[in-house]
């Protein structure tokens, strides 16, 4: 008699477990799918990328393999005229220096450093061209895209993938 009662209790608990699993499955999974779809829509509206391919190269380089090279204008500060904005006002950007981050573990590191040391004016020209090709609204709202464009143009100019980032000292807009 004890075996039958124990078997009935085990069967009842198994049935309850199956019912609760089905309830959780049919109530939680659709809610999670709706939440996931909502998050995707919000990121599309805000224009965020969950996994950026363009930043992957920069993030994959360790800190010890990074080296900064500083470039200054001969006048002390570099002033760049921006494109006229929609309201017709003239704007400009001003920065004290440009830092180009290089991957020391790159294949062409030594040749790149030799080229960079003698071509500071080329770096400043590329930075001026990219920033000067934008208007005030674009420069102030899309700084990361501007930096990516500068890095891409520097990589093309110096024919290397070892240039991984660019940053500015005291960048200001008016």
C-alpha positions as CSV (number, residue, x, y, z in Angstrom):
1,X,0.0,0.0,0.0
2,X,2.9,2.4,0.8
3,X,4.4,1.8,-2.6
4,X,1.1,2.8,-4.4
5,X,0.7,6.0,-2.4
6,X,4.4,6.9,-3.0
7,X,3.9,6.2,-6.8
8,X,0.7,8.4,-6.9
9,X,2.5,11.3,-5.1
10,X,5.5,11.0,-7.6
11,X,3.1,10.9,-10.6
12,X,1.1,13.9,-9.2
13,X,4.3,15.9,-8.7
14,X,5.5,15.0,-12.2
15,X,2.2,16.2,-13.7
16,X,2.4,19.4,-11.7
17,X,6.0,19.9,-12.9
18,X,5.0,19.4,-16.6
19,X,2.0,21.8,-16.2
20,X,4.2,24.5,-14.6
21,X,6.9,24.1,-17.2
22,X,4.3,24.5,-20.0
23,X,2.9,27.7,-18.3
24,X,6.3,29.2,-17.9
25,X,7.2,28.2,-21.5
26,X,4.1,29.7,-23.1
27,X,4.0,32.8,-20.9
28,X,7.7,33.8,-20.7
29,X,9.0,33.1,-24.2
30,X,6.5,35.3,-26.0
31,X,7.1,38.1,-23.5
32,X,10.9,37.8,-24.0
33,X,10.5,37.8,-27.8
34,X,8.4,41.0,-27.6
35,X,11.0,42.6,-25.3
36,X,13.8,41.7,-27.6
37,X,11.9,43.1,-30.6
38,X,11.3,46.3,-28.7
39,X,15.0,46.7,-27.8
40,X,15.9,46.1,-31.5
41,X,13.5,48.8,-32.6
42,X,14.8,51.3,-30.0
43,X,18.4,50.7,-31.1
44,X,17.5,51.2,-34.7
45,X,15.7,54.5,-33.9
46,X,18.6,55.7,-31.7
47,X,21.0,54.4,-34.4
48,X,23.1,52.3,-32.1
49,X,25.1,49.3,-33.2
50,X,25.2,46.4,-30.8
51,X,28.4,45.0,-32.5
52,X,30.4,47.5,-34.4
53,X,32.7,46.0,-37.0
54,X,34.6,49.3,-37.5
55,X,35.6,49.5,-33.8
56,X,36.6,45.8,-33.6
57,X,40.2,46.5,-34.8
58,X,40.7,49.3,-32.3
59,X,39.4,47.3,-29.3
60,X,41.4,44.1,-30.2
61,X,44.7,45.9,-29.8
62,X,46.1,45.6,-26.2
63,X,47.1,48.7,-24.3
64,X,50.8,47.7,-24.3
65,X,50.8,47.5,-28.1
66,X,49.5,51.1,-28.6
67,X,51.7,54.0,-29.2
68,X,50.6,57.7,-29.6
69,X,52.3,60.1,-32.0
70,X,51.6,63.8,-31.5
71,X,51.4,66.3,-34.3
72,X,51.2,70.0,-33.7
73,X,50.6,72.9,-36.1
74,X,53.5,75.3,-36.6
75,X,51.3,78.1,-35.5
76,X,50.5,76.4,-32.1
77,X,46.8,75.9,-32.7
78,X,45.2,74.5,-35.9
79,X,42.1,76.5,-37.0
80,X,39.8,74.9,-39.5
81,X,36.9,76.6,-41.3
82,X,33.8,74.4,-41.3
83,X,31.3,74.3,-44.1
84,X,28.5,76.9,-43.8
85,X,25.6,75.6,-41.9
86,X,22.0,75.8,-43.0
87,X,21.5,79.1,-41.2
88,X,24.4,80.7,-43.2
89,X,26.6,81.3,-40.3
90,X,30.3,80.7,-40.5
91,X,31.8,78.2,-38.0
92,X,35.3,77.0,-37.3
93,X,37.0,74.3,-35.3
94,X,40.2,74.7,-33.4
95,X,42.6,72.2,-31.9
96,X,46.0,72.2,-30.2
97,X,47.3,68.9,-31.4
98,X,46.4,65.6,-33.1
99,X,47.4,62.2,-31.6
100,X,47.6,59.2,-34.0
101,X,47.5,55.8,-32.2
102,X,49.6,53.1,-33.8
103,X,49.6,49.4,-33.3
104,X,53.2,48.6,-32.2
105,X,52.6,44.9,-33.0
106,X,51.7,45.7,-36.6
107,X,53.7,44.2,-39.5
108,X,54.7,47.6,-40.9
109,X,55.2,49.4,-37.6
110,X,58.8,50.5,-38.1
111,X,58.2,51.8,-41.7
112,X,55.0,53.5,-40.6
113,X,56.8,55.3,-37.7
114,X,59.5,56.6,-40.1
115,X,56.8,57.8,-42.5
116,X,54.8,59.4,-39.7
117,X,57.7,61.3,-38.3
118,X,58.4,63.0,-41.6
119,X,54.8,63.5,-42.6
120,X,53.2,65.5,-39.8
121,X,51.9,68.1,-42.3
122,X,50.1,65.3,-44.2
123,X,48.4,64.1,-41.0
124,X,47.3,67.7,-40.2
125,X,46.1,68.2,-43.8
126,X,44.0,65.0,-43.7
127,X,42.5,66.0,-40.4
128,X,41.7,69.5,-41.7
129,X,40.2,68.2,-44.9
130,X,37.8,65.8,-43.1
131,X,36.8,68.3,-40.4
132,X,36.5,71.1,-42.9
133,X,34.3,69.0,-45.1
134,X,31.6,68.9,-42.4
135,X,29.3,71.6,-41.1
136,X,28.9,72.6,-37.5
137,X,25.9,70.4,-36.7
138,X,27.6,67.3,-38.2
139,X,30.9,67.9,-36.5
140,X,29.3,68.4,-33.1
141,X,26.9,65.5,-33.3
142,X,28.9,62.9,-35.2
143,X,32.4,63.0,-33.6
144,X,32.9,59.2,-33.6
145,X,32.1,59.0,-37.4
146,X,34.4,61.9,-38.0
147,X,37.2,60.1,-36.1
148,X,36.6,56.9,-38.0
149,X,36.7,58.8,-41.3
150,X,40.1,60.4,-40.4
151,X,41.5,57.0,-39.4
152,X,40.3,55.5,-42.7
153,X,41.9,58.3,-44.7
154,X,45.2,58.0,-42.7
155,X,45.2,54.3,-43.3
156,X,44.7,54.9,-47.1
157,X,47.4,57.6,-47.2
158,X,50.0,55.7,-45.4
159,X,48.9,52.3,-46.9
160,X,48.7,50.6,-43.5
161,X,46.2,49.0,-41.1
162,X,48.5,49.8,-38.1
163,X,46.9,53.2,-37.5
164,X,44.0,52.4,-35.2
165,X,42.8,55.6,-33.7
166,X,43.0,59.4,-33.7
167,X,42.3,61.8,-30.9
168,X,42.5,65.6,-30.4
169,X,43.9,67.8,-27.8
170,X,41.6,70.6,-26.8
171,X,39.2,70.3,-29.8
172,X,36.6,73.1,-29.7
173,X,34.0,74.4,-32.1
174,X,32.5,77.9,-32.7
